[in-house]
């Protein structure tokens, strides 16, 4: 008989207990834990207080259920989304005008106004006029093709050294002249697009603003601030809404 009574006294916490009794036991345990937290806050925490901008001297728990807009999380998320925009490319009108001018100069077989490096300029001048005009005009044709490709879409066509050399080989010039054409184009063909900082900044701002604010929910017992964690302005507002006081 004594054994049976002891067994019944622990009925709530055994596998033999009914689901309703187990649920009741769990609710009683949760209620007890919340009561302990509330009593601790009433007699100690609400008096000790916290100081925004300083490390928390203790861990703070939620006392009431609530929803709030996570402003710090929203700002961080919008910043990450904005950072996905590496840069807005736009056509560099000044660079395009400079290239057009050089194309016209090369088409005439002139080298004096190309602003090439001194060594390359002297090398070109050392060739007979006929050969000089031939590879300068070939350079003008390839430069025009480059200009056209960049005009269709800023930064949309890649002229790698390999591609450039293949285009030069199609000219069917002597190898020595191919090398000179490559050196000319290597100095002349500069990027015709640039990153517009203002447009990039505006696009990042617009993409971030399009995101909805981050909403969060807390329930009693959730950790609001860990011990040693810096209490931000947002955390301070939440603590006050939960009944905790500042120093």
Biotite code that builds the C-alpha atoms (Angstrom):
import biotite.structure as struc

atoms = struc.array([
    struc.Atom([0.000, 0.000, 0.000], chain_id="A", res_id=1, res_name="UNK", atom_name="CA", element="C"),
    struc.Atom([2.803, 2.418, 0.920], chain_id="A", res_id=2, res_name="UNK", atom_name="CA", element="C"),
    struc.Atom([4.469, 1.796, -2.419], chain_id="A", res_id=3, res_name="UNK", atom_name="CA", element="C"),
    struc.Atom([1.235, 2.513, -4.270], chain_id="A", res_id=4, res_name="UNK", atom_name="CA", element="C"),
    struc.Atom([0.790, 5.865, -2.521], chain_id="A", res_id=5, res_name="UNK", atom_name="CA", element="C"),
    struc.Atom([4.312, 6.928, -3.363], chain_id="A", res_id=6, res_name="UNK", atom_name="CA", element="C"),
    struc.Atom([3.688, 5.975, -6.953], chain_id="A", res_id=7, res_name="UNK", atom_name="CA", element="C"),
    struc.Atom([0.513, 8.072, -7.078], chain_id="A", res_id=8, res_name="UNK", atom_name="CA", element="C"),
    struc.Atom([2.268, 11.065, -5.511], chain_id="A", res_id=9, res_name="UNK", atom_name="CA", element="C"),
    struc.Atom([4.605, 11.235, -8.481], chain_id="A", res_id=10, res_name="UNK", atom_name="CA", element="C"),
    struc.Atom([1.872, 10.616, -11.020], chain_id="A", res_id=11, res_name="UNK", atom_name="CA", element="C"),
    struc.Atom([2.270, 14.072, -12.606], chain_id="A", res_id=12, res_name="UNK", atom_name="CA", element="C"),
    struc.Atom([5.855, 13.416, -13.598], chain_id="A", res_id=13, res_name="UNK", atom_name="CA", element="C"),
    struc.Atom([5.748, 9.812, -14.847], chain_id="A", res_id=14, res_name="UNK", atom_name="CA", element="C"),
    struc.Atom([4.946, 8.306, -18.185], chain_id="A", res_id=15, res_name="UNK", atom_name="CA", element="C"),
    struc.Atom([1.817, 6.753, -16.601], chain_id="A", res_id=16, res_name="UNK", atom_name="CA", element="C"),
    struc.Atom([0.270, 10.207, -16.123], chain_id="A", res_id=17, res_name="UNK", atom_name="CA", element="C"),
    struc.Atom([-2.494, 11.240, -18.491], chain_id="A", res_id=18, res_name="UNK", atom_name="CA", element="C"),
    struc.Atom([-1.777, 13.915, -21.154], chain_id="A", res_id=19, res_name="UNK", atom_name="CA", element="C"),
    struc.Atom([-3.933, 16.417, -19.286], chain_id="A", res_id=20, res_name="UNK", atom_name="CA", element="C"),
    struc.Atom([-1.977, 15.910, -16.066], chain_id="A", res_id=21, res_name="UNK", atom_name="CA", element="C"),
    struc.Atom([1.359, 16.229, -17.872], chain_id="A", res_id=22, res_name="UNK", atom_name="CA", element="C"),
    struc.Atom([0.183, 19.455, -19.533], chain_id="A", res_id=23, res_name="UNK", atom_name="CA", element="C"),
    struc.Atom([-0.956, 20.794, -16.170], chain_id="A", res_id=24, res_name="UNK", atom_name="CA", element="C"),
    struc.Atom([2.424, 19.918, -14.655], chain_id="A", res_id=25, res_name="UNK", atom_name="CA", element="C"),
    struc.Atom([4.222, 21.760, -17.439], chain_id="A", res_id=26, res_name="UNK", atom_name="CA", element="C"),
    struc.Atom([2.025, 24.832, -17.029], chain_id="A", res_id=27, res_name="UNK", atom_name="CA", element="C"),
    struc.Atom([2.675, 24.856, -13.294], chain_id="A", res_id=28, res_name="UNK", atom_name="CA", element="C"),
    struc.Atom([6.433, 24.722, -13.873], chain_id="A", res_id=29, res_name="UNK", atom_name="CA", element="C"),
    struc.Atom([6.294, 27.570, -16.408], chain_id="A", res_id=30, res_name="UNK", atom_name="CA", element="C"),
    struc.Atom([4.113, 29.636, -14.088], chain_id="A", res_id=31, res_name="UNK", atom_name="CA", element="C"),
    struc.Atom([6.526, 29.043, -11.227], chain_id="A", res_id=32, res_name="UNK", atom_name="CA", element="C"),
    struc.Atom([9.519, 30.113, -13.354], chain_id="A", res_id=33, res_name="UNK", atom_name="CA", element="C"),
    struc.Atom([7.762, 33.282, -14.477], chain_id="A", res_id=34, res_name="UNK", atom_name="CA", element="C"),
    struc.Atom([6.753, 34.045, -10.905], chain_id="A", res_id=35, res_name="UNK", atom_name="CA", element="C"),
    struc.Atom([10.386, 33.772, -9.816], chain_id="A", res_id=36, res_name="UNK", atom_name="CA", element="C"),
    struc.Atom([11.452, 36.144, -12.606], chain_id="A", res_id=37, res_name="UNK", atom_name="CA", element="C"),
    struc.Atom([8.719, 38.639, -11.720], chain_id="A", res_id=38, res_name="UNK", atom_name="CA", element="C"),
    struc.Atom([9.504, 38.574, -7.995], chain_id="A", res_id=39, res_name="UNK", atom_name="CA", element="C"),
    struc.Atom([13.199, 39.041, -8.698], chain_id="A", res_id=40, res_name="UNK", atom_name="CA", element="C"),
    struc.Atom([12.376, 42.047, -10.881], chain_id="A", res_id=41, res_name="UNK", atom_name="CA", element="C"),
    struc.Atom([9.992, 43.520, -8.282], chain_id="A", res_id=42, res_name="UNK", atom_name="CA", element="C"),
    struc.Atom([12.379, 43.291, -5.355], chain_id="A", res_id=43, res_name="UNK", atom_name="CA", element="C"),
    struc.Atom([15.757, 43.788, -7.083], chain_id="A", res_id=44, res_name="UNK", atom_name="CA", element="C"),
    struc.Atom([15.910, 44.608, -10.806], chain_id="A", res_id=45, res_name="UNK", atom_name="CA", element="C"),
    struc.Atom([13.493, 47.515, -10.950], chain_id="A", res_id=46, res_name="UNK", atom_name="CA", element="C"),
    struc.Atom([15.524, 49.274, -8.278], chain_id="A", res_id=47, res_name="UNK", atom_name="CA", element="C"),
    struc.Atom([19.046, 48.568, -9.591], chain_id="A", res_id=48, res_name="UNK", atom_name="CA", element="C"),
    struc.Atom([18.331, 50.006, -13.077], chain_id="A", res_id=49, res_name="UNK", atom_name="CA", element="C"),
    struc.Atom([20.434, 50.152, -16.250], chain_id="A", res_id=50, res_name="UNK", atom_name="CA", element="C"),
    struc.Atom([22.454, 52.777, -18.086], chain_id="A", res_id=51, res_name="UNK", atom_name="CA", element="C"),
    struc.Atom([22.208, 53.176, -21.892], chain_id="A", res_id=52, res_name="UNK", atom_name="CA", element="C"),
    struc.Atom([25.555, 53.036, -23.650], chain_id="A", res_id=53, res_name="UNK", atom_name="CA", element="C"),
    struc.Atom([27.136, 51.018, -20.835], chain_id="A", res_id=54, res_name="UNK", atom_name="CA", element="C"),
    struc.Atom([27.679, 47.291, -20.364], chain_id="A", res_id=55, res_name="UNK", atom_name="CA", element="C"),
    struc.Atom([24.783, 45.582, -18.638], chain_id="A", res_id=56, res_name="UNK", atom_name="CA", element="C"),
    struc.Atom([25.565, 44.419, -15.115], chain_id="A", res_id=57, res_name="UNK", atom_name="CA", element="C"),
    struc.Atom([23.111, 41.532, -15.449], chain_id="A", res_id=58, res_name="UNK", atom_name="CA", element="C"),
    struc.Atom([20.935, 39.605, -17.857], chain_id="A", res_id=59, res_name="UNK", atom_name="CA", element="C"),
    struc.Atom([17.470, 41.053, -18.440], chain_id="A", res_id=60, res_name="UNK", atom_name="CA", element="C"),
    struc.Atom([14.473, 38.861, -19.251], chain_id="A", res_id=61, res_name="UNK", atom_name="CA", element="C"),
    struc.Atom([11.140, 39.761, -20.832], chain_id="A", res_id=62, res_name="UNK", atom_name="CA", element="C"),
    struc.Atom([8.267, 40.025, -18.363], chain_id="A", res_id=63, res_name="UNK", atom_name="CA", element="C"),
    struc.Atom([5.422, 40.620, -20.800], chain_id="A", res_id=64, res_name="UNK", atom_name="CA", element="C"),
    struc.Atom([4.642, 39.603, -24.383], chain_id="A", res_id=65, res_name="UNK", atom_name="CA", element="C"),
    struc.Atom([5.108, 42.410, -26.887], chain_id="A", res_id=66, res_name="UNK", atom_name="CA", element="C"),
    struc.Atom([5.870, 43.231, -30.507], chain_id="A", res_id=67, res_name="UNK", atom_name="CA", element="C"),
    struc.Atom([8.247, 45.937, -31.645], chain_id="A", res_id=68, res_name="UNK", atom_name="CA", element="C"),
    struc.Atom([9.959, 47.283, -34.747], chain_id="A", res_id=69, res_name="UNK", atom_name="CA", element="C"),
    struc.Atom([13.607, 46.263, -34.723], chain_id="A", res_id=70, res_name="UNK", atom_name="CA", element="C"),
    struc.Atom([15.109, 49.535, -35.922], chain_id="A", res_id=71, res_name="UNK", atom_name="CA", element="C"),
    struc.Atom([18.698, 48.351, -35.514], chain_id="A", res_id=72, res_name="UNK", atom_name="CA", element="C"),
    struc.Atom([17.995, 45.159, -37.451], chain_id="A", res_id=73, res_name="UNK", atom_name="CA", element="C"),
    struc.Atom([16.177, 47.127, -40.151], chain_id="A", res_id=74, res_name="UNK", atom_name="CA", element="C"),
    struc.Atom([19.107, 49.506, -40.603], chain_id="A", res_id=75, res_name="UNK", atom_name="CA", element="C"),
    struc.Atom([21.580, 46.611, -40.794], chain_id="A", res_id=76, res_name="UNK", atom_name="CA", element="C"),
    struc.Atom([19.440, 44.729, -43.325], chain_id="A", res_id=77, res_name="UNK", atom_name="CA", element="C"),
    struc.Atom([18.982, 47.794, -45.516], chain_id="A", res_id=78, res_name="UNK", atom_name="CA", element="C"),
    struc.Atom([22.719, 48.406, -45.420], chain_id="A", res_id=79, res_name="UNK", atom_name="CA", element="C"),
    struc.Atom([23.461, 44.839, -46.529], chain_id="A", res_id=80, res_name="UNK", atom_name="CA", element="C"),
    struc.Atom([20.963, 45.116, -49.376], chain_id="A", res_id=81, res_name="UNK", atom_name="CA", element="C"),
    struc.Atom([22.482, 48.423, -50.464], chain_id="A", res_id=82, res_name="UNK", atom_name="CA", element="C"),
    struc.Atom([25.961, 46.914, -50.463], chain_id="A", res_id=83, res_name="UNK", atom_name="CA", element="C"),
    struc.Atom([24.871, 44.438, -53.144], chain_id="A", res_id=84, res_name="UNK", atom_name="CA", element="C"),
    struc.Atom([24.995, 47.379, -55.589], chain_id="A", res_id=85, res_name="UNK", atom_name="CA", element="C"),
    struc.Atom([28.693, 47.517, -56.428], chain_id="A", res_id=86, res_name="UNK", atom_name="CA", element="C"),
    struc.Atom([28.356, 50.552, -58.669], chain_id="A", res_id=87, res_name="UNK", atom_name="CA", element="C"),
    struc.Atom([26.190, 52.101, -61.373], chain_id="A", res_id=88, res_name="UNK", atom_name="CA", element="C"),
    struc.Atom([28.096, 52.249, -64.665], chain_id="A", res_id=89, res_name="UNK", atom_name="CA", element="C"),
    struc.Atom([27.502, 55.193, -66.973], chain_id="A", res_id=90, res_name="UNK", atom_name="CA", element="C"),
    struc.Atom([29.150, 56.204, -70.234], chain_id="A", res_id=91, res_name="UNK", atom_name="CA", element="C"),
    struc.Atom([32.165, 58.464, -69.789], chain_id="A", res_id=92, res_name="UNK", atom_name="CA", element="C"),
    struc.Atom([31.445, 61.131, -72.386], chain_id="A", res_id=93, res_name="UNK", atom_name="CA", element="C"),
    struc.Atom([34.853, 62.796, -72.056], chain_id="A", res_id=94, res_name="UNK", atom_name="CA", element="C"),
    struc.Atom([36.695, 59.503, -72.581], chain_id="A", res_id=95, res_name="UNK", atom_name="CA", element="C"),
    struc.Atom([34.565, 58.724, -75.632], chain_id="A", res_id=96, res_name="UNK", atom_name="CA", element="C"),
    struc.Atom([35.309, 62.152, -77.129], chain_id="A", res_id=97, res_name="UNK", atom_name="CA", element="C"),
    struc.Atom([39.048, 61.628, -76.607], chain_id="A", res_id=98, res_name="UNK", atom_name="CA", element="C"),
    struc.Atom([38.914, 58.242, -78.328], chain_id="A", res_id=99, res_name="UNK", atom_name="CA", element="C"),
    struc.Atom([36.923, 59.619, -81.280], chain_id="A", res_id=100, res_name="UNK", atom_name="CA", element="C"),
    struc.Atom([39.526, 62.347, -81.724], chain_id="A", res_id=101, res_name="UNK", atom_name="CA", element="C"),
    struc.Atom([42.368, 59.810, -81.691], chain_id="A", res_id=102, res_name="UNK", atom_name="CA", element="C"),
    struc.Atom([40.552, 57.578, -84.177], chain_id="A", res_id=103, res_name="UNK", atom_name="CA", element="C"),
    struc.Atom([40.348, 60.509, -86.608], chain_id="A", res_id=104, res_name="UNK", atom_name="CA", element="C"),
    struc.Atom([44.051, 61.251, -86.127], chain_id="A", res_id=105, res_name="UNK", atom_name="CA", element="C"),
    struc.Atom([45.073, 57.627, -86.727], chain_id="A", res_id=106, res_name="UNK", atom_name="CA", element="C"),
    struc.Atom([42.821, 57.377, -89.791], chain_id="A", res_id=107, res_name="UNK", atom_name="CA", element="C"),
    struc.Atom([44.875, 60.215, -91.317], chain_id="A", res_id=108, res_name="UNK", atom_name="CA", element="C"),
    struc.Atom([48.090, 58.331, -90.567], chain_id="A", res_id=109, res_name="UNK", atom_name="CA", element="C"),
    struc.Atom([49.284, 60.950, -88.076], chain_id="A", res_id=110, res_name="UNK", atom_name="CA", element="C"),
    struc.Atom([50.986, 60.103, -84.789], chain_id="A", res_id=111, res_name="UNK", atom_name="CA", element="C"),
    struc.Atom([52.045, 63.486, -83.449], chain_id="A", res_id=112, res_name="UNK", atom_name="CA", element="C"),
    struc.Atom([48.772, 64.215, -81.601], chain_id="A", res_id=113, res_name="UNK", atom_name="CA", element="C"),
    struc.Atom([48.086, 60.753, -80.186], chain_id="A", res_id=114, res_name="UNK", atom_name="CA", element="C"),
    struc.Atom([49.903, 61.427, -76.890], chain_id="A", res_id=115, res_name="UNK", atom_name="CA", element="C"),
    struc.Atom([51.527, 58.006, -76.965], chain_id="A", res_id=116, res_name="UNK", atom_name="CA", element="C"),
    struc.Atom([54.562, 57.130, -74.860], chain_id="A", res_id=117, res_name="UNK", atom_name="CA", element="C"),
    struc.Atom([57.806, 58.652, -76.223], chain_id="A", res_id=118, res_name="UNK", atom_name="CA", element="C"),
    struc.Atom([59.341, 55.264, -76.997], chain_id="A", res_id=119, res_name="UNK", atom_name="CA", element="C"),
    struc.Atom([56.330, 54.058, -78.986], chain_id="A", res_id=120, res_name="UNK", atom_name="CA", element="C"),
    struc.Atom([56.050, 57.389, -80.811], chain_id="A", res_id=121, res_name="UNK", atom_name="CA", element="C"),
    struc.Atom([59.678, 57.192, -81.943], chain_id="A", res_id=122, res_name="UNK", atom_name="CA", element="C"),
    struc.Atom([59.224, 53.568, -83.030], chain_id="A", res_id=123, res_name="UNK", atom_name="CA", element="C"),
    struc.Atom([56.222, 54.474, -85.198], chain_id="A", res_id=124, res_name="UNK", atom_name="CA", element="C"),
    struc.Atom([58.046, 57.435, -86.756], chain_id="A", res_id=125, res_name="UNK", atom_name="CA", element="C"),
    struc.Atom([60.953, 55.168, -87.708], chain_id="A", res_id=126, res_name="UNK", atom_name="CA", element="C"),
    struc.Atom([58.762, 53.296, -90.211], chain_id="A", res_id=127, res_name="UNK", atom_name="CA", element="C"),
    struc.Atom([58.237, 54.412, -93.797], chain_id="A", res_id=128, res_name="UNK", atom_name="CA", element="C"),
    struc.Atom([55.141, 56.513, -94.367], chain_id="A", res_id=129, res_name="UNK", atom_name="CA", element="C"),
    struc.Atom([53.263, 53.753, -96.195], chain_id="A", res_id=130, res_name="UNK", atom_name="CA", element="C"),
    struc.Atom([53.785, 51.172, -93.440], chain_id="A", res_id=131, res_name="UNK", atom_name="CA", element="C"),
    struc.Atom([53.083, 53.786, -90.764], chain_id="A", res_id=132, res_name="UNK", atom_name="CA", element="C"),
    struc.Atom([49.741, 54.718, -92.322], chain_id="A", res_id=133, res_name="UNK", atom_name="CA", element="C"),
    struc.Atom([48.859, 51.053, -92.744], chain_id="A", res_id=134, res_name="UNK", atom_name="CA", element="C"),
    struc.Atom([49.106, 50.057, -89.083], chain_id="A", res_id=135, res_name="UNK", atom_name="CA", element="C"),
    struc.Atom([47.779, 53.411, -87.813], chain_id="A", res_id=136, res_name="UNK", atom_name="CA", element="C"),
    struc.Atom([44.667, 53.058, -89.976], chain_id="A", res_id=137, res_name="UNK", atom_name="CA", element="C"),
    struc.Atom([44.312, 49.451, -88.830], chain_id="A", res_id=138, res_name="UNK", atom_name="CA", element="C"),
    struc.Atom([44.489, 50.721, -85.243], chain_id="A", res_id=139, res_name="UNK", atom_name="CA", element="C"),
    struc.Atom([41.774, 53.261, -86.087], chain_id="A", res_id=140, res_name="UNK", atom_name="CA", element="C"),
    struc.Atom([39.452, 50.530, -87.413], chain_id="A", res_id=141, res_name="UNK", atom_name="CA", element="C"),
    struc.Atom([39.832, 48.394, -84.290], chain_id="A", res_id=142, res_name="UNK", atom_name="CA", element="C"),
    struc.Atom([39.385, 51.444, -82.072], chain_id="A", res_id=143, res_name="UNK", atom_name="CA", element="C"),
    struc.Atom([36.129, 52.223, -83.895], chain_id="A", res_id=144, res_name="UNK", atom_name="CA", element="C"),
    struc.Atom([34.927, 48.666, -83.272], chain_id="A", res_id=145, res_name="UNK", atom_name="CA", element="C"),
    struc.Atom([35.788, 49.067, -79.595], chain_id="A", res_id=146, res_name="UNK", atom_name="CA", element="C"),
    struc.Atom([33.946, 52.395, -79.432], chain_id="A", res_id=147, res_name="UNK", atom_name="CA", element="C"),
    struc.Atom([30.872, 50.888, -81.068], chain_id="A", res_id=148, res_name="UNK", atom_name="CA", element="C"),
    struc.Atom([30.799, 47.948, -78.655], chain_id="A", res_id=149, res_name="UNK", atom_name="CA", element="C"),
    struc.Atom([31.031, 50.249, -75.643], chain_id="A", res_id=150, res_name="UNK", atom_name="CA", element="C"),
    struc.Atom([28.378, 52.579, -77.020], chain_id="A", res_id=151, res_name="UNK", atom_name="CA", element="C"),
    struc.Atom([25.826, 49.777, -77.146], chain_id="A", res_id=152, res_name="UNK", atom_name="CA", element="C"),
    struc.Atom([26.085, 49.021, -73.431], chain_id="A", res_id=153, res_name="UNK", atom_name="CA", element="C"),
    struc.Atom([28.437, 50.630, -70.866], chain_id="A", res_id=154, res_name="UNK", atom_name="CA", element="C"),
    struc.Atom([31.000, 48.071, -69.776], chain_id="A", res_id=155, res_name="UNK", atom_name="CA", element="C"),
    struc.Atom([29.141, 45.398, -71.709], chain_id="A", res_id=156, res_name="UNK", atom_name="CA", element="C"),
    struc.Atom([31.961, 44.221, -73.981], chain_id="A", res_id=157, res_name="UNK", atom_name="CA", element="C"),
    struc.Atom([35.229, 42.920, -72.622], chain_id="A", res_id=158, res_name="UNK", atom_name="CA", element="C"),
    struc.Atom([38.396, 43.554, -74.599], chain_id="A", res_id=159, res_name="UNK", atom_name="CA", element="C"),
    struc.Atom([40.839, 41.281, -72.852], chain_id="A", res_id=160, res_name="UNK", atom_name="CA", element="C"),
    struc.Atom([44.434, 41.062, -74.150], chain_id="A", res_id=161, res_name="UNK", atom_name="CA", element="C"),
    struc.Atom([43.596, 37.704, -75.732], chain_id="A", res_id=162, res_name="UNK", atom_name="CA", element="C"),
    struc.Atom([40.555, 39.038, -77.593], chain_id="A", res_id=163, res_name="UNK", atom_name="CA", element="C"),
    struc.Atom([42.462, 42.132, -78.675], chain_id="A", res_id=164, res_name="UNK", atom_name="CA", element="C"),
    struc.Atom([45.276, 40.037, -80.103], chain_id="A", res_id=165, res_name="UNK", atom_name="CA", element="C"),
    struc.Atom([42.847, 37.820, -82.030], chain_id="A", res_id=166, res_name="UNK", atom_name="CA", element="C"),
    struc.Atom([41.266, 40.919, -83.561], chain_id="A", res_id=167, res_name="UNK", atom_name="CA", element="C"),
    struc.Atom([44.713, 42.173, -84.568], chain_id="A", res_id=168, res_name="UNK", atom_name="CA", element="C"),
    struc.Atom([45.636, 38.854, -86.202], chain_id="A", res_id=169, res_name="UNK", atom_name="CA", element="C"),
    struc.Atom([42.590, 39.186, -88.455], chain_id="A", res_id=170, res_name="UNK", atom_name="CA", element="C"),
    struc.Atom([44.191, 42.271, -90.010], chain_id="A", res_id=171, res_name="UNK", atom_name="CA", element="C"),
    struc.Atom([46.691, 40.024, -91.807], chain_id="A", res_id=172, res_name="UNK", atom_name="CA", element="C"),
    struc.Atom([49.548, 42.447, -91.182], chain_id="A", res_id=173, res_name="UNK", atom_name="CA", element="C"),
    struc.Atom([53.181, 41.415, -90.752], chain_id="A", res_id=174, res_name="UNK", atom_name="CA", element="C"),
    struc.Atom([53.907, 40.175, -87.225], chain_id="A", res_id=175, res_name="UNK", atom_name="CA", element="C"),
    struc.Atom([56.126, 43.167, -86.506], chain_id="A", res_id=176, res_name="UNK", atom_name="CA", element="C"),
    struc.Atom([53.294, 45.561, -87.390], chain_id="A", res_id=177, res_name="UNK", atom_name="CA", element="C"),
    struc.Atom([50.837, 43.465, -85.359], chain_id="A", res_id=178, res_name="UNK", atom_name="CA", element="C"),
    struc.Atom([53.009, 44.098, -82.319], chain_id="A", res_id=179, res_name="UNK", atom_name="CA", element="C"),
    struc.Atom([52.960, 47.844, -82.933], chain_id="A", res_id=180, res_name="UNK", atom_name="CA", element="C"),
    struc.Atom([49.165, 47.889, -83.365], chain_id="A", res_id=181, res_name="UNK", atom_name="CA", element="C"),
    struc.Atom([48.839, 46.024, -80.074], chain_id="A", res_id=182, res_name="UNK", atom_name="CA", element="C"),
    struc.Atom([51.035, 48.570, -78.282], chain_id="A", res_id=183, res_name="UNK", atom_name="CA", element="C"),
    struc.Atom([49.042, 51.473, -79.756], chain_id="A", res_id=184, res_name="UNK", atom_name="CA", element="C"),
    struc.Atom([45.688, 50.017, -78.728], chain_id="A", res_id=185, res_name="UNK", atom_name="CA", element="C"),
    struc.Atom([47.018, 49.064, -75.301], chain_id="A", res_id=186, res_name="UNK", atom_name="CA", element="C"),
    struc.Atom([47.696, 52.757, -74.640], chain_id="A", res_id=187, res_name="UNK", atom_name="CA", element="C"),
    struc.Atom([44.646, 54.209, -76.390], chain_id="A", res_id=188, res_name="UNK", atom_name="CA", element="C"),
    struc.Atom([41.786, 51.891, -75.472], chain_id="A", res_id=189, res_name="UNK", atom_name="CA", element="C"),
    struc.Atom([40.800, 53.027, -72.004], chain_id="A", res_id=190, res_name="UNK", atom_name="CA", element="C"),
    struc.Atom([37.507, 52.237, -70.225], chain_id="A", res_id=191, res_name="UNK", atom_name="CA", element="C"),
    struc.Atom([34.684, 54.305, -71.684], chain_id="A", res_id=192, res_name="UNK", atom_name="CA", element="C"),
    struc.Atom([32.447, 53.875, -68.665], chain_id="A", res_id=193, res_name="UNK", atom_name="CA", element="C"),
    struc.Atom([32.756, 54.959, -65.067], chain_id="A", res_id=194, res_name="UNK", atom_name="CA", element="C"),
    struc.Atom([30.983, 54.409, -61.775], chain_id="A", res_id=195, res_name="UNK", atom_name="CA", element="C"),
    struc.Atom([28.595, 57.252, -60.979], chain_id="A", res_id=196, res_name="UNK", atom_name="CA", element="C"),
    struc.Atom([28.881, 57.714, -57.223], chain_id="A", res_id=197, res_name="UNK", atom_name="CA", element="C"),
    struc.Atom([25.710, 59.811, -56.945], chain_id="A", res_id=198, res_name="UNK", atom_name="CA", element="C"),
    struc.Atom([23.553, 57.327, -58.867], chain_id="A", res_id=199, res_name="UNK", atom_name="CA", element="C"),
    struc.Atom([25.073, 54.435, -56.922], chain_id="A", res_id=200, res_name="UNK", atom_name="CA", element="C"),
    struc.Atom([24.277, 56.122, -53.618], chain_id="A", res_id=201, res_name="UNK", atom_name="CA", element="C"),
    struc.Atom([20.700, 56.898, -54.733], chain_id="A", res_id=202, res_name="UNK", atom_name="CA", element="C"),
    struc.Atom([20.083, 53.331, -55.927], chain_id="A", res_id=203, res_name="UNK", atom_name="CA", element="C"),
    struc.Atom([21.417, 51.863, -52.686], chain_id="A", res_id=204, res_name="UNK", atom_name="CA", element="C"),
    struc.Atom([19.166, 54.202, -50.699], chain_id="A", res_id=205, res_name="UNK", atom_name="CA", element="C"),
    struc.Atom([16.098, 53.337, -52.794], chain_id="A", res_id=206, res_name="UNK", atom_name="CA", element="C"),
    struc.Atom([16.692, 49.597, -52.522], chain_id="A", res_id=207, res_name="UNK", atom_name="CA", element="C"),
    struc.Atom([17.092, 49.858, -48.750], chain_id="A", res_id=208, res_name="UNK", atom_name="CA", element="C"),
    struc.Atom([14.009, 52.037, -48.348], chain_id="A", res_id=209, res_name="UNK", atom_name="CA", element="C"),
    struc.Atom([11.935, 49.509, -50.300], chain_id="A", res_id=210, res_name="UNK", atom_name="CA", element="C"),
    struc.Atom([12.434, 46.935, -47.539], chain_id="A", res_id=211, res_name="UNK", atom_name="CA", element="C"),
    struc.Atom([9.717, 46.718, -44.911], chain_id="A", res_id=212, res_name="UNK", atom_name="CA", element="C"),
    struc.Atom([10.766, 47.367, -41.284], chain_id="A", res_id=213, res_name="UNK", atom_name="CA", element="C"),
    struc.Atom([11.731, 44.238, -39.357], chain_id="A", res_id=214, res_name="UNK", atom_name="CA", element="C"),
    struc.Atom([9.110, 43.336, -36.741], chain_id="A", res_id=215, res_name="UNK", atom_name="CA", element="C"),
    struc.Atom([9.905, 41.025, -33.845], chain_id="A", res_id=216, res_name="UNK", atom_name="CA", element="C"),
    struc.Atom([7.918, 39.397, -31.048], chain_id="A", res_id=217, res_name="UNK", atom_name="CA", element="C"),
    struc.Atom([9.064, 38.549, -27.536], chain_id="A", res_id=218, res_name="UNK", atom_name="CA", element="C"),
    struc.Atom([7.420, 36.392, -24.898], chain_id="A", res_id=219, res_name="UNK", atom_name="CA", element="C"),
    struc.Atom([7.945, 36.261, -21.127], chain_id="A", res_id=220, res_name="UNK", atom_name="CA", element="C"),
    struc.Atom([11.271, 34.668, -20.316], chain_id="A", res_id=221, res_name="UNK", atom_name="CA", element="C"),
    struc.Atom([13.056, 35.753, -23.504], chain_id="A", res_id=222, res_name="UNK", atom_name="CA", element="C"),
    struc.Atom([16.496, 37.262, -22.969], chain_id="A", res_id=223, res_name="UNK", atom_name="CA", element="C"),
    struc.Atom([16.407, 40.969, -23.736], chain_id="A", res_id=224, res_name="UNK", atom_name="CA", element="C"),
    struc.Atom([19.978, 41.903, -22.836], chain_id="A", res_id=225, res_name="UNK", atom_name="CA", element="C"),
    struc.Atom([22.853, 39.590, -21.909], chain_id="A", res_id=226, res_name="UNK", atom_name="CA", element="C"),
    struc.Atom([25.122, 40.390, -19.002], chain_id="A", res_id=227, res_name="UNK", atom_name="CA", element="C"),
    struc.Atom([28.071, 42.423, -20.298], chain_id="A", res_id=228, res_name="UNK", atom_name="CA", element="C"),
    struc.Atom([26.233, 43.450, -23.467], chain_id="A", res_id=229, res_name="UNK", atom_name="CA", element="C"),
    struc.Atom([26.217, 47.169, -24.325], chain_id="A", res_id=230, res_name="UNK", atom_name="CA", element="C"),
    struc.Atom([22.727, 48.572, -23.825], chain_id="A", res_id=231, res_name="UNK", atom_name="CA", element="C"),
    struc.Atom([21.762, 50.364, -27.037], chain_id="A", res_id=232, res_name="UNK", atom_name="CA", element="C"),
    struc.Atom([19.065, 53.030, -27.283], chain_id="A", res_id=233, res_name="UNK", atom_name="CA", element="C"),
    struc.Atom([16.668, 50.473, -28.737], chain_id="A", res_id=234, res_name="UNK", atom_name="CA", element="C"),
    struc.Atom([17.400, 47.971, -25.972], chain_id="A", res_id=235, res_name="UNK", atom_name="CA", element="C"),
    struc.Atom([16.894, 50.729, -23.397], chain_id="A", res_id=236, res_name="UNK", atom_name="CA", element="C"),
    struc.Atom([13.454, 51.549, -24.805], chain_id="A", res_id=237, res_name="UNK", atom_name="CA", element="C"),
    struc.Atom([12.421, 47.895, -24.714], chain_id="A", res_id=238, res_name="UNK", atom_name="CA", element="C"),
    struc.Atom([13.663, 47.488, -21.142], chain_id="A", res_id=239, res_name="UNK", atom_name="CA", element="C"),
    struc.Atom([11.648, 50.513, -20.055], chain_id="A", res_id=240, res_name="UNK", atom_name="CA", element="C"),
    struc.Atom([8.553, 49.169, -21.804], chain_id="A", res_id=241, res_name="UNK", atom_name="CA", element="C"),
    struc.Atom([9.061, 45.931, -19.882], chain_id="A", res_id=242, res_name="UNK", atom_name="CA", element="C"),
    struc.Atom([9.101, 47.782, -16.561], chain_id="A", res_id=243, res_name="UNK", atom_name="CA", element="C"),
    struc.Atom([12.840, 48.057, -15.940], chain_id="A", res_id=244, res_name="UNK", atom_name="CA", element="C"),
    struc.Atom([14.183, 51.444, -14.895], chain_id="A", res_id=245, res_name="UNK", atom_name="CA", element="C"),
    struc.Atom([17.260, 53.457, -15.799], chain_id="A", res_id=246, res_name="UNK", atom_name="CA", element="C"),
    struc.Atom([19.902, 54.360, -13.270], chain_id="A", res_id=247, res_name="UNK", atom_name="CA", element="C"),
])
